[in-house]
């Protein structure tokens, strides 16, 4: 599978998990998922340039 697509899917999944966790009240876990979503998006952009 293309790395760019894989990291984009991971970014969307982590972002959705972070939003759901924030709505449920888990601040620390939601923040961790938000950081992982940002990292996945960055890797997706980096893979697109290569």
C-alpha positions in Angstrom: 0.0 0.0 0.0 1.1 3.5 -0.7 2.7 5.1 2.5 1.0 8.4 1.9 -2.4 6.9 1.9 -1.7 4.7 4.9 -0.5 7.7 7.0 -3.5 9.7 5.9 -5.9 7.0 7.0 -4.1 6.7 10.3 -4.3 10.5 10.8 -8.1 10.5 10.2 -8.5 7.5 12.6 -6.4 9.1 15.3 -8.3 12.4 14.9 -11.7 10.7 15.1 -10.5 8.9 18.2 -9.3 12.1 19.8 -12.6 13.9 19.2 -14.5 11.0 20.7 -12.2 10.8 23.7 -12.5 14.5 24.3 -16.3 14.2 24.2 -16.2 11.3 26.7 -14.0 13.4 29.1 -10.6 11.7 28.7 -8.3 14.7 28.4 -4.9 13.0 28.5 -5.7 10.1 26.2 -7.5 12.5 23.8 -4.4 14.7 23.7 -2.2 11.7 23.0 -4.4 10.7 20.1 -4.3 14.3 18.8 -0.5 14.3 18.9 -0.5 11.0 17.0 -2.9 12.4 14.4 -0.6 15.3 13.9 2.5 13.0 13.5 0.6 10.8 11.0 -0.4 13.8 9.0 3.2 15.1 9.0 4.5 11.7 7.8 1.8 11.6 5.1 2.9 15.0 3.8 6.6 14.0 4.0 5.9 10.8 2.1 4.1 12.7 -0.6 7.2 14.8 -1.3 9.5 11.8 -1.7 
